[in-house]
Amino acid sequence: LDDQPGKWRRLRPAARADLTDAQREAIAALEAIGYADGTRDVTADRVITVHDRERAWQGWNLYNSGHQPEAYLMDMDGAVLHTWRKTFREVFPDSKVRAGTPGTHHWRRVTLLEGGDLLAIWEGWALVRLSPTSGVVFGVENRAHHEAVGLPDGRIAVLARRAELLPALDAQRPVLQDFIEVRAGDGALERRVSLLEALLAGGHRELVVGRRDGDGDLTHTNSLSLLDGRFVHLRPEATAGRFLVSMRNLDAIGIVDLDLGRFVWLHQGTFKAQHDAQLVEPGWITLFDNRGPGGARSRAMALDAATLQEVWQYGGRDTQPLWSATLGTTQRLPNGNVLATESDGGRAVEVTPGGEVVWEMYNPHRAGERGEFIAALFDVRRLPLDLDRSWVSP
């Protein structure tokens, strides 16, 4: 099957004999959902174009890009201090996934763990844990996607997916199931919870049953955040150990309890196709609203966790509106500023509560005869200056 479009079906542990050819093709198409490299015309020729040293929150920047399976630790002025890199084939030399398959030539998301280990995701295909020297701690072809997070006890939570028939939703057409997997520090699977089943168990059947506008990708879960219980006085459902997730195709965010196997809270607001929901100080739910009111621009925004009223937003300037049709992240910093990654544009900006840009970065990875194309900037995450960097290469 290597020369046929549906080759990735071979990653499934077993083929079901009761599926029709059309159903098998639909499953292959669903499991191939991913992101292009993401390029856009760009005129900036510097990496850091704005740096207000007094008002920007000083730290280290972890970022990954659409050009290669690499991640970088960078200072505030654009100097790279450390690099992790590993190709899909180096980690999975015997994989049945063909070289060059979309999603295998860059990392969709990276997460830094204590001690310099890095979690990295090949979108829709696999999760890898690397040592600071890019040695492979483990790699699993689990169809990981969008995000993995380290848990306080050393375990790992990661989004994964599988396309299959779910008669409770549609007896004829397969759907793409999203899961939260909990894995040991060595990658061993400990549990897997279906988010579609959690929606049904939580009383949200109307959101997914009969829904076809996502072409089988009913939820498209795109962020995963562990709750620590700090804000339970504002949002009673936000108890420690539960997860806040964003579901793009439902224009919804929600809290899921893995032990109960259901959503305990769900909210749909004015945001559309959003990414990166986080519950942060001072009791805000922040997210990147890709196609908010009017759909003319994106915005970094925040909701009051108790009232769900919109309390802050930044959509850029009229001369340079914030816009990323896909992807995008936000991070509220300890000084009250917000770092927003405009992924499609290969750009990240730190803005004050009043919307003033105090730090701006353009992805240094370019293409074209004049460097006129810029690779997608999947995420920029600001880390504190007191980060233990004893693992950084000299």
C-alpha positions in Angstrom: 0.0 0.0 0.0 3.0 2.3 0.0 2.1 3.9 -3.3 -1.5 4.6 -2.4 -2.8 7.8 -0.7 -4.2 5.9 2.3 -0.9 4.3 3.3 -1.1 5.6 6.9 -3.9 3.2 7.6 -1.2 0.7 8.2 -0.5 2.4 11.6 -3.7 1.1 12.9 -3.2 -1.9 15.2 -5.8 -4.0 13.3 -8.0 -3.5 10.3 -11.7 -4.0 10.8 -13.3 -6.4 8.3 -16.7 -4.8 8.7 -15.7 -1.5 7.2 -16.6 -0.6 3.6 -14.0 0.7 1.2 -15.6 4.2 1.5 -15.4 4.1 5.2 -11.7 3.0 5.1 -10.9 5.9 2.8 -12.8 8.3 5.1 -10.7 7.1 8.0 -7.5 7.6 6.1 -8.5 11.1 5.1 -9.4 12.0 8.7 -6.2 10.7 10.1 -4.2 12.8 7.6 -5.6 16.1 9.0 -2.7 18.4 9.8 -1.1 21.7 9.0 0.9 22.9 6.1 4.3 24.5 6.7 2.6 27.9 6.8 4.3 30.7 4.9 3.5 34.3 4.3 5.1 37.3 2.6 7.3 39.1 5.1 9.3 42.3 4.9 11.0 42.3 8.3 14.7 41.2 8.0 15.5 41.1 11.7 14.5 38.6 14.4 13.8 41.1 17.2 12.3 44.3 15.9 11.1 45.8 19.2 12.6 45.3 22.7 11.6 47.7 25.4 13.9 46.6 28.2 12.1 48.4 30.9 8.5 47.2 30.1 9.0 43.8 28.5 9.1 40.9 31.0 12.6 39.6 30.7 13.2 35.9 30.3 14.1 33.1 27.9 12.1 32.2 24.9 11.3 28.7 23.8 10.0 28.4 20.3 9.5 26.0 17.4 9.0 26.6 13.7 7.5 25.1 10.6 10.8 24.7 8.8 12.4 21.7 10.6 11.9 19.4 13.6 13.8 21.8 15.9 13.2 23.8 19.0 15.3 26.7 20.3 16.0 28.5 23.6 16.6 32.1 22.7 17.3 35.2 24.7 15.4 38.5 24.5 17.7 39.8 21.7 17.4 36.8 19.4 20.6 34.9 20.3 20.0 31.1 20.4 21.4 29.5 23.5 20.3 25.9 22.9 18.8 23.7 20.2 17.0 20.4 20.2 16.7 18.5 16.9 15.6 15.1 15.8 14.0 13.9 12.6 11.0 11.6 12.4 13.1 8.9 10.7 15.8 9.1 13.4 13.3 8.3 16.1 11.2 5.8 14.1 13.5 4.2 11.5 11.1 1.3 10.9 7.9 3.4 10.8 5.5 2.6 8.0 4.9 6.4 7.6 6.5 7.4 4.3 9.3 10.0 4.4 8.0 13.4 3.7 4.5 12.7 4.8 2.8 16.0 6.0 3.3 16.5 9.7 6.6 14.6 9.9 9.0 17.3 8.8 8.4 19.7 11.7 7.2 19.7 15.3 3.7 21.1 15.9 4.3 21.8 19.6 7.1 21.5 22.1 7.2 21.5 25.9 10.2 21.9 28.2 10.4 19.6 31.2 12.5 20.0 34.3 16.2 19.2 33.6 16.1 20.2 30.0 14.1 17.3 28.5 11.8 18.3 25.7 8.5 16.8 24.6 7.8 17.3 20.9 4.9 16.4 18.7 4.8 15.4 15.0 1.3 16.5 14.3 -1.1 13.5 14.0 1.7 11.0 14.2 3.9 10.7 17.2 5.3 12.0 20.5 9.0 12.0 21.4 10.8 12.9 24.6 14.4 14.1 24.0 17.2 14.7 26.5 19.0 18.1 26.5 21.5 16.7 24.0 18.6 15.5 21.7 19.0 11.8 22.8 15.8 9.8 22.5 14.3 9.1 25.9 11.2 7.5 24.3 9.2 7.8 21.1 5.6 6.6 20.5 3.6 6.5 17.3 0.4 7.3 19.1 -1.1 9.9 16.6 -0.3 12.6 19.1 -1.5 16.1 18.1 -1.4 19.7 19.3 -0.1 19.5 22.8 1.6 17.5 25.5 2.1 18.6 29.1 4.3 17.4 32.0 2.4 16.5 35.2 3.7 17.2 38.7 4.3 13.5 39.4 6.5 13.1 36.3 3.9 11.6 34.1 2.8 13.2 30.8 -0.6 14.0 29.4 -1.0 14.3 25.6 -3.7 14.7 23.0 -4.0 11.8 20.6 -6.6 10.8 18.0 -8.0 7.9 16.0 -10.5 7.8 13.2 -13.2 5.1 13.5 -16.9 4.3 13.3 -18.8 5.3 16.4 -22.4 4.0 16.0 -23.6 6.2 18.9 -22.8 9.2 16.6 -23.0 7.9 13.1 -23.5 4.3 12.0 -22.2 5.0 8.4 -19.5 7.6 8.4 -16.3 7.4 10.6 -15.4 10.3 12.9 -12.1 11.5 14.3 -11.9 10.8 18.0 -9.7 12.9 20.3 -8.3 11.4 23.4 -6.4 12.6 26.4 -3.7 10.0 27.1 -1.7 9.8 30.4 1.7 8.2 30.0 4.5 7.4 32.4 7.7 9.3 32.2 9.1 6.5 30.0 6.2 6.8 27.5 4.2 3.8 28.7 0.4 4.3 28.3 -1.5 4.3 31.6 -4.9 5.5 30.5 -6.8 7.0 27.6 -10.1 9.0 27.8 -12.2 9.7 24.8 -13.3 13.4 24.6 -16.3 12.5 22.4 -17.5 10.1 25.0 -16.8 12.6 27.7 -19.0 15.1 25.8 -21.8 12.6 25.6 -21.5 11.7 29.3 -21.5 15.4 30.2 -24.8 16.0 28.5 -23.6 17.7 25.4 -24.9 15.2 22.8 -26.5 17.9 20.7 -23.1 19.4 20.0 -21.8 16.3 18.2 -24.6 14.0 17.1 -25.5 14.6 13.5 -22.8 17.2 13.1 -21.0 17.0 9.7 -19.7 20.5 9.1 -16.3 19.3 10.5 -16.3 16.6 7.9 -15.8 14.0 10.6 -13.4 16.0 12.7 -16.1 16.9 15.1 -14.1 18.6 17.9 -10.6 19.3 16.7 -9.3 19.6 20.3 -6.2 21.9 20.1 -5.0 22.6 23.6 -4.6 20.8 26.9 -3.9 22.5 30.2 -3.7 20.9 33.7 -5.7 22.7 36.4 -4.0 23.2 39.8 -7.1 24.2 41.8 -6.0 27.8 42.5 -9.1 29.3 41.0 -11.8 26.9 42.3 -13.3 29.8 44.3 -14.0 31.5 40.9 -14.9 28.4 38.9 -16.0 25.5 41.1 -15.4 23.0 38.3 -11.7 23.9 38.1 -10.5 21.5 40.7 -6.9 20.3 40.8 -6.2 17.4 38.4 -8.8 18.2 35.8 -8.0 19.5 32.3 -9.1 22.6 30.5 -9.3 22.0 26.7 -10.1 24.0 23.6 -12.2 22.4 20.9 -11.9 24.5 17.7 -14.6 22.9 15.6 -17.2 23.4 18.4 -16.0 27.0 19.2 -15.9 25.8 22.7 -13.7 25.4 25.8 -14.4 23.0 28.6 -13.2 21.2 31.7 -12.9 17.5 31.6 -12.5 15.1 34.6 -10.6 12.0 33.6 -11.8 10.0 36.6 -15.4 10.7 35.9 -14.9 10.4 32.1 -17.0 13.4 31.3 -17.0 17.2 30.8 -18.0 19.0 34.0 -18.1 22.4 32.3 -18.4 23.8 28.8 -18.6 27.3 27.4 -19.1 28.8 24.0 -18.6 32.6 23.7 -17.9 35.1 21.0 -14.6 33.4 20.1 -14.3 31.3 16.9 -11.9 28.6 15.9 -9.9 29.4 19.1 -6.6 27.9 20.4 -4.6 27.7 23.6 -7.1 28.0 26.5 -5.4 28.6 29.8 -6.7 29.5 33.3 -4.2 31.9 34.8 -3.7 34.8 37.2 -5.7 36.9 38.1 -8.4 34.4 37.5 -8.6 34.8 33.7 -9.2 32.3 31.0 -6.9 33.4 28.2 -7.1 32.2 24.6 -6.1 33.0 21.0 -9.4 33.8 19.2 -8.6 33.1 15.6 -11.8 34.4 13.9 -13.6 36.4 16.6 -16.4 38.9 16.1 -16.7 39.8 12.5 -13.9 37.4 11.5 -11.8 40.3 10.2 -8.9 39.8 12.6 -7.6 37.5 15.4 -7.3 38.6 18.9 -5.6 37.5 22.1 -8.3 37.7 24.7 -9.2 37.0 28.3 -12.5 36.0 30.1 -13.2 36.5 33.8 -13.3 32.9 35.1 -16.2 33.6 37.4 -18.5 35.8 35.2 -17.2 34.7 31.7 -17.3 38.4 30.7 -14.6 39.5 28.3 -12.1 41.6 30.3 -9.2 42.1 27.9 -8.4 41.8 24.2 -5.7 42.7 21.8 -6.4 42.6 18.0 -3.4 44.5 16.8 -3.4 47.9 15.1 -5.4 49.0 12.1 -2.2 49.2 10.2 -1.1 45.7 11.3 -4.1 43.7 12.6 -3.4 40.5 14.5 -4.3 37.6 12.2 -3.7 33.9 12.1 -6.3 31.8 10.4 -4.9 28.7 12.1 -2.7 28.0 15.1 -1.9 30.8 17.6 -1.1 31.0 21.3 -1.2 33.4 24.2 0.7 33.6 27.5 -0.1 36.1 30.3 3.2 37.1 31.9 3.8 37.8 35.6 4.0 41.6 35.0 0.6 41.7 33.4 1.8 41.8 29.8 0.6 39.2 27.2 2.8 37.3 24.7 0.8 36.4 21.6 2.1 34.2 18.8 0.6 35.1 15.4 1.6 31.7 14.0 0.6 32.0 10.3 2.5 35.3 10.1 5.7 33.9 11.8 5.5 36.6 14.4 5.1 37.0 18.2 4.4 40.2 20.1 4.5 41.1 23.8 1.9 43.8 24.6 1.1 45.8 27.7 -2.4 45.7 29.2 -3.0 48.9 27.2 -2.0 47.3 24.0 1.5 48.8 23.5 4.0 46.5 21.8 7.1 46.2 24.0 8.7 43.1 22.3 8.3 41.8 18.8 9.9 38.8 17.1 9.8 37.5 13.6 10.8 33.9 12.8 14.3 33.9 11.5 13.7 30.9 9.2 12.9 32.2 5.7 12.6 30.9 2.2 12.5 32.4 -1.3 15.1 34.2 -3.4 14.9 37.3 -1.2 13.8 35.6 2.0 10.3 36.8 1.3 8.6 33.8 2.9 8.6 33.1 6.6 7.9 29.7 8.3 5.0 29.4 10.6 5.9 30.2 14.2 3.9 27.5 16.1 4.6 28.8 19.6 6.8 31.2 21.6 6.8 30.5 25.3 8.5 32.9 27.8 10.4 31.2 30.6 11.7 33.0 33.7 15.2 34.3 34.0 15.9 32.1 37.0 15.2 28.9 35.0 17.8 26.2 35.8 19.9 26.1 32.7 22.7 23.9 33.9 21.8 21.5 31.1 22.4 24.1 28.4 25.3 23.2 26.1 28.4 25.3 26.7 
